[in-house]
Amino acid sequence: MPPVRLETQPDLERAIAKVVKQDPRLRTILAATGMPALRRRDPGFAGLAQIVVGQQLSTASANAIWNRMSQAFDPFHHDSIRGATAARLGKLGLSAAKIKTLKLLAAEARSKRLDLEALGELDADEAHKILTALHGVGPWTADVYLLFCLGHADAWPAGDLALQDAVRLGLNLDSRPTTKAMAQLAEIWRPYRGAAAHLWWAYYRAARTSTKII
């Protein structure tokens, strides 16, 4: 059976209804946030490249660099990145490590050894394993790609700090859970961990703006 995909807002709402039924603790989280909106990005090489560009950067910095990248290479295609010099990419704001990663990913896409869109048909753990075997693609990058670019309903970015803080607050934990602990906590939410992530991110945003939650 193919994995559940979050392609539309109704898809997300159905998945959240199911995950809340599986774990009644999430009822209070949903009540505090309301139904979150579905967040999607472009799939394929451009989508993964944008996530790589944003690794370990503030949202503002990541957006600024990506805007320069997308303007410099329009349309954005793996062949363009393969042919670009490191000096040109560096002037756009990319670090040497990210340049290396993007060029290697472009080569994988060019050779068709990597079919990024087909990963959405795989089990989340299997797709995660394929992505993290690529140079420069860590667990967070892999799961964010699966969730936002492919709409994989079971992708779970366990290392995301905002998710960790939201879970700490929402489940009244003594400290921010580790990535390993987050993976264990999310087992009850399978196969809708990605829907749970949307809910927890909404809770995190609400917590930052409301004294009622904190």
BAMI-769127 format. One record per residue: residue in three letters; x, y, z of N, C-alpha, C in turn. Coordinates in pm, whole numbers, padded with zeros to 5 digits, always signed. Example, Ala and Ser with C-alpha at 12.3 -4.5 7.8 and 13.67 -1.06 7.14 Angstrom:
REM BAMI-769127
ALA+01319-00569+00780+01230-00450+00780+01320-00330+00780
SER+01285-00225+00708+01367-00106+00714+01290+00003+00787
//
This chain:
REM BAMI-769127
MET+00085-00120+00000+00000+00000+00000+00088+00125+00000
PRO+00067+00221-00095+00150+00340-00101+00130+00428+00022
PRO+00230+00506+00058+00217+00593+00175+00114+00702+00154
VAL+00059+00751+00262-00036+00862+00258+00039+00989+00219
ARG-00023+01068+00129+00039+01194+00087-00049+01311+00131
LEU+00016+01418+00169-00053+01541+00207-00044+01636+00089
GLU-00135+01621-00006-00132+01701-00128-00218+01826-00117
THR-00322+01819-00036-00417+01930-00025-00448+01957+00122
GLN-00510+02070+00148-00551+02102+00285-00646+01997+00341
PRO-00745+01948+00265-00830+01840+00318-00751+01714+00353
ASP-00645+01684+00277-00559+01569+00312-00500+01588+00450
LEU-00449+01707+00475-00389+01736+00605-00493+01726+00716
GLU-00610+01780+00692-00714+01780+00795-00758+01638+00829
ARG-00770+01554+00727-00805+01414+00754-00695+01344+00833
ALA-00570+01369+00797-00458+01305+00866-00449+01351+01011
ILE-00471+01480+01034-00468+01531+01171-00582+01473+01253
ALA-00698+01459+01194-00810+01397+01266-00774+01255+01308
LYS-00705+01183+01222-00668+01045+01254-00560+01040+01361
VAL-00462+01129+01353-00353+01124+01452-00402+01171+01589
VAL-00497+01263+01590-00556+01307+01718-00638+01193+01780
LYS-00703+01115+01696-00778+00999+01746-00682+00895+01805
GLN-00566+00879+01740-00466+00783+01789-00406+00828+01922
ASP-00387+00958+01938-00324+01011+02059-00409+01126+02112
PRO-00498+01098+02207-00589+01202+02259-00517+01322+02321
ARG-00389+01308+02357-00315+01423+02410-00310+01538+02309
LEU-00321+01504+02181-00312+01607+02078-00440+01690+02064
ARG-00546+01647+02131-00670+01724+02124-00650+01864+02180
THR-00579+01873+02291-00556+02005+02352-00463+02089+02264
ILE-00370+02024+02195-00280+02097+02105-00360+02155+01989
LEU-00447+02075+01930-00530+02121+01819-00626+02231+01866
ALA-00680+02216+01985-00770+02318+02039-00699+02451+02057
ALA-00571+02445+02093-00494+02567+02117-00452+02636+01987
THR-00435+02558+01882-00381+02615+01758-00485+02635+01649
GLY-00591+02554+01652-00678+02547+01536-00610+02464+01428
MET-00680+02436+01322-00625+02353+01215-00512+02427+01143
PRO-00393+02368+01139-00282+02434+01069-00302+02431+00918
ALA-00235+02521+00850-00241+02524+00704-00132+02434+00648
LEU-00162+02370+00538-00065+02285+00471+00048+02370+00414
ARG+00171+02326+00436+00288+02396+00384+00356+02306+00281
ARG+00376+02357+00161+00439+02279+00054+00546+02362-00016
ARG+00644+02292-00072+00747+02353-00155+00756+02274-00285
ASP+00828+02330-00381+00846+02259-00507+00924+02130-00485
PRO+00882+02022-00551+00956+01896-00541+01077+01896-00635
GLY+01151+01786-00634+01263+01772-00726+01389+01841-00679
PHE+01481+01861-00773+01613+01916-00740+01603+02056-00679
ALA+01517+02141-00736+01506+02277-00684+01460+02278-00538
GLY+01364+02191-00507+01315+02186-00369+01422+02142-00272
LEU+01495+02038-00307+01602+01990-00219+01713+02093-00208
ALA+01747+02157-00320+01851+02258-00319+01816+02373-00225
GLN+01690+02415-00227+01648+02525-00139+01664+02487+00008
ILE+01635+02362+00041+01650+02317+00180+01798+02314+00219
VAL+01882+02265+00128+02026+02263+00154+02079+02404+00175
VAL+02036+02497+00091+02079+02637+00104+02043+02691+00242
GLY+01928+02651+00295+01881+02704+00423+01935+02635+00546
GLN+02017+02533+00529+02069+02459+00644+02144+02553+00738
GLN+02109+02548+00867+02178+02621+00974+02184+02772+00951
LEU+02082+02825+00884+02074+02969+00863+01939+03019+00915
SER+01933+03147+00947+01804+03207+00981+01716+03207+00856
THR+01586+03217+00878+01494+03219+00766+01524+03336+00672
ALA+01556+03453+00728+01584+03571+00646+01708+03550+00561
SER+01814+03497+00621+01938+03474+00546+01917+03370+00437
ALA+01847+03261+00473+01822+03154+00376+01741+03206+00258
ASN+01638+03286+00287+01554+03339+00179+01632+03433+00088
ALA+01721+03514+00149+01800+03608+00069+01892+03535-00028
ILE+01959+03431+00022+02050+03355-00064+01972+03281-00172
TRP+01859+03220-00133+01781+03147-00232+01725+03239-00339
ASN+01685+03358-00302+01636+03454-00402+01746+03487-00503
ARG+01869+03505-00454+01980+03532-00546+02006+03411-00635
MET+01998+03291-00576+02020+03169-00653+01914+03153-00763
SER+01789+03170-00726+01680+03146-00822+01679+03252-00932
GLN+01727+03372-00902+01736+03476-01005+01855+03450-01097
ALA+01964+03400-01039+02085+03375-01119+02067+03256-01212
PHE+01986+03158-01169+01964+03038-01249+01813+03021-01271
ASP+01764+03081-01377+01621+03079-01406+01601+03030-01549
PRO+01545+02910-01567+01492+02821-01463+01602+02749-01386
PHE+01571+02712-01263+01667+02644-01177+01671+02497-01215
HIS+01788+02451-01258+01800+02314-01309+01934+02256-01267
HIS+01938+02125-01247+02063+02064-01199+02179+02084-01297
ASP+02152+02091-01427+02260+02113-01523+02324+02251-01506
SER+02243+02349-01469+02296+02483-01446+02391+02485-01327
ILE+02356+02413-01223+02442+02407-01104+02569+02328-01135
ARG+02556+02222-01212+02674+02143-01249+02773+02228-01327
GLY+02723+02315-01413+02811+02395-01497+02862+02522-01433
ALA+02804+02563-01322+02846+02688-01256+02977+02670-01184
THR+03058+02773-01185+03185+02766-01112+03160+02785-00963
ALA+03251+02731-00884+03241+02748-00739+03249+02895-00701
ALA+03328+02971-00777+03341+03113-00747+03208+03186-00766
ARG+03137+03152-00873+03009+03216-00897+02908+03180-00788
LEU+02905+03053-00751+02812+03011-00647+02848+03074-00512
GLY+02976+03086-00486+03020+03149-00362+02977+03294-00352
LYS+02980+03365-00465+02939+03506-00465+02791+03522-00435
LEU+02715+03417-00458+02573+03422-00427+02544+03398-00279
GLY+02648+03360-00203+02633+03343-00059+02647+03201-00009
LEU+02680+03106-00097+02692+02967-00055+02829+02939+00005
SER+02830+02857+00109+02956+02812+00167+03018+02706+00077
ALA+03148+02679+00098+03216+02575+00020+03148+02440+00039
ALA+03104+02411+00161+03040+02281+00189+02908+02268+00112
LYS+02830+02375+00107+02702+02370+00037+02722+02364-00114
ILE+02825+02430-00163+02857+02421-00306+02889+02277-00343
LYS+02970+02212-00262+03005+02072-00287+02881+01984-00286
THR+02795+02006-00187+02672+01925-00177+02583+01945-00299
LEU+02560+02069-00339+02472+02096-00452+02527+02039-00582
LYS+02658+02046-00600+02717+01992-00721+02707+01839-00725
LEU+02727+01776-00611+02713+01631-00606+02568+01588-00627
LEU+02474+01661-00569+02332+01631-00590+02294+01652-00736
ALA+02348+01757-00797+02320+01783-00938+02371+01669-01026
ALA+02489+01616-00992+02544+01504-01068+02457+01379-01052
GLU+02407+01356-00931+02320+01241-00908+02189+01255-00987
ALA+02135+01376-00989+02011+01399-01063+02034+01386-01213
ARG+02146+01437-01260+02178+01430-01402+02192+01284-01450
SER+02255+01202-01367+02279+01062-01404+02155+00975-01386
LYS+02051+01034-01323+01927+00962-01293+01946+00853-01188
ARG+02057+00858-01118+02073+00766-01004+01982+00806-00890
LEU+01941+00931-00889+01854+00983-00784+01725+01035-00847
ASP+01614+00974-00811+01482+01019-00856+01410+01076-00735
LEU+01421+01207-00716+01371+01270-00594+01220+01262-00581
GLU+01149+01272-00690+01003+01269-00681+00951+01129-00651
ALA+01022+01026-00698+00979+00888-00674+00989+00849-00527
LEU+01066+00924-00449+01082+00891-00308+00950+00900-00232
GLY+00857+00978-00285+00728+00993-00219+00645+00866-00219
GLU+00683+00769-00303+00609+00643-00308+00666+00539-00212
LEU+00775+00572-00145+00840+00479-00054+00796+00504+00090
ASP+00816+00403+00172+00800+00419+00316+00891+00532+00362
ALA+00846+00610+00460+00922+00727+00505+01062+00690+00552
ASP+01076+00581+00625+01207+00541+00675+01299+00500+00562
GLU+01244+00432+00461+01325+00390+00346+01371+00511+00265
ALA+01280+00604+00240+01315+00725+00165+01417+00808+00243
HIS+01400+00815+00373+01494+00887+00460+01634+00828+00447
LYS+01643+00698+00445+01773+00630+00436+01841+00660+00303
ILE+01765+00663+00195+01822+00693+00063+01876+00836+00060
LEU+01800+00929+00114+01843+01069+00110+01966+01093+00198
THR+01966+01036+00316+02078+01063+00407+02206+00993+00365
ALA+02197+00904+00266+02319+00843+00211+02390+00939+00116
LEU+02323+01047+00079+02381+01147-00011+02469+01244+00068
HIS+02579+01285+00009+02669+01380+00075+02597+01511+00107
GLY+02609+01554+00231+02554+01683+00272+02406+01682+00305
VAL+02342+01566+00294+02198+01557+00327+02185+01484+00460
GLY+02160+01560+00565+02143+01502+00697+01998+01465+00723
PRO+01970+01411+00840+01833+01367+00873+01729+01479+00864
TRP+01763+01599+00913+01667+01709+00908+01635+01747+00764
THR+01737+01760+00682+01718+01796+00542+01632+01692+00471
ALA+01661+01565+00496+01586+01456+00432+01439+01462+00470
ASP+01411+01477+00598+01271+01474+00643+01195+01598+00600
VAL+01260+01713+00600+01193+01835+00553+01161+01823+00405
TYR+01252+01764+00326+01223+01743+00184+01102+01649+00167
LEU+01104+01538+00239+00995+01442+00226+00861+01503+00265
LEU+00863+01583+00370+00737+01639+00420+00686+01754+00334
PHE+00771+01853+00308+00724+01973+00241+00727+01966+00089
CYS+00823+01893+00033+00832+01885-00113+00752+01770-00171
LEU+00744+01660-00099+00671+01544-00148+00539+01521-00075
GLY+00515+01591+00033+00391+01574+00107+00379+01439+00174
HIS+00492+01382+00215+00490+01250+00279+00430+01263+00419
ALA+00319+01196+00442+00245+01214+00567+00316+01157+00689
ASP+00419+01075+00668+00484+01012+00782+00628+01061+00805
ALA+00670+01165+00732+00804+01220+00755+00806+01294+00889
TRP+00912+01275+00964+00918+01332+01100+01056+01393+01124
PRO+01071+01525+01114+01201+01591+01137+01234+01598+01286
ALA+01276+01487+01341+01296+01475+01486+01400+01571+01540
GLY+01492+01616+01455+01596+01706+01502+01561+01853+01494
ASP+01441+01886+01453+01402+02026+01439+01381+02088+01578
LEU+01451+02197+01604+01447+02257+01738+01310+02314+01772
ALA+01240+02370+01674+01107+02423+01700+01011+02311+01739
LEU+01019+02199+01668+00935+02085+01704+00968+02036+01844
GLN+01097+02029+01876+01138+01982+02008+01084+02073+02118
ASP+01091+02204+02095+01039+02297+02195+00887+02285+02208
ALA+00820+02268+02095+00674+02254+02099+00633+02130+02176
VAL+00700+02019+02151+00668+01895+02221+00698+01909+02370
ARG+00809+01976+02403+00840+01998+02545+00728+02073+02615
LEU+00680+02180+02550+00573+02260+02609+00441+02183+02612
GLY+00407+02122+02500+00277+02059+02487+00259+01935+02572
LEU+00369+01862+02594+00362+01741+02675+00416+01761+02816
ASN+00445+01887+02850+00492+01923+02985+00616+01844+03026
LEU+00713+01838+02937+00838+01768+02966+00932+01860+03043
ASP+01023+01802+03119+01116+01880+03199+01221+01952+03115
SER+01254+01895+03000+01355+01955+02913+01323+01924+02768
ARG+01392+01995+02680+01372+01971+02537+01415+01829+02502
PRO+01329+01750+02439+01366+01612+02407+01476+01606+02302
THR+01560+01506+02312+01665+01485+02213+01604+01432+02083
THR+01686+01427+01980+01639+01372+01853+01595+01228+01870
LYS+01670+01151+01946+01634+01011+01971+01502+01002+02046
ALA+01486+01085+02147+01362+01085+02225+01243+01127+02138
MET+01267+01224+02048+01160+01268+01959+01114+01154+01868
ALA+01210+01075+01821+01175+00962+01736+01089+00862+01812
GLN+01122+00840+01937+01046+00746+02019+00907+00800+02051
LEU+00900+00929+02083+00772+00991+02115+00675+00985+01997
ALA+00730+00992+01876+00646+01000+01756+00595+00865+01708
GLU+00639+00757+01768+00595+00625+01721+00443+00611+01726
ILE+00381+00671+01826+00235+00660+01839+00163+00732+01725
TRP+00232+00823+01657+00168+00904+01552+00183+00843+01412
ARG+00254+00731+01399+00265+00667+01267+00126+00623+01219
PRO+00097+00627+01092+00178+00675+00977+00148+00820+00942
TYR+00120+00901+01045+00084+01040+01022+00177+01135+01098
ARG+00303+01095+01112+00397+01180+01187+00415+01317+01122
GLY+00406+01321+00988+00418+01448+00919+00301+01541+00949
ALA+00183+01485+00961+00067+01565+01001+00084+01615+01144
ALA+00137+01529+01229+00165+01571+01367+00267+01684+01369
ALA+00365+01678+01280+00467+01784+01272+00402+01917+01237
HIS+00311+01918+01141+00240+02041+01107+00168+02097+01230
LEU+00108+02008+01307+00034+02051+01426+00128+02107+01531
TRP+00240+02040+01553+00336+02087+01653+00401+02218+01612
TRP+00430+02236+01484+00484+02364+01440+00384+02476+01462
ALA+00257+02448+01438+00153+02548+01464+00148+02582+01612
TYR+00166+02481+01695+00166+02502+01840+00287+02587+01882
TYR+00400+02561+01819+00520+02640+01850+00498+02787+01814
ARG+00441+02813+01696+00416+02952+01656+00316+03018+01750
ALA+00215+02943+01791+00117+02999+01883+00180+03028+02019
ALA+00271+02940+02062+00335+02957+02192+00422+03082+02196
ARG+00479+03117+02083+00566+03235+02078+00488+03365+02084
THR+00359+03358+02055+00278+03480+02050+00167+03485+02153
SER+00158+03380+02235+00046+03376+02330+00093+03332+02467
THR+00066+03414+02567+00100+03378+02705+00009+03268+02757
LYS-00105+03245+02688-00198+03140+02733-00136+03003+02722
ILE-00053+02983+02618+00010+02852+02599+00131+02837+02691
ILE+00218+02938+02692+00338+02929+02774+00302+02943+02920
//
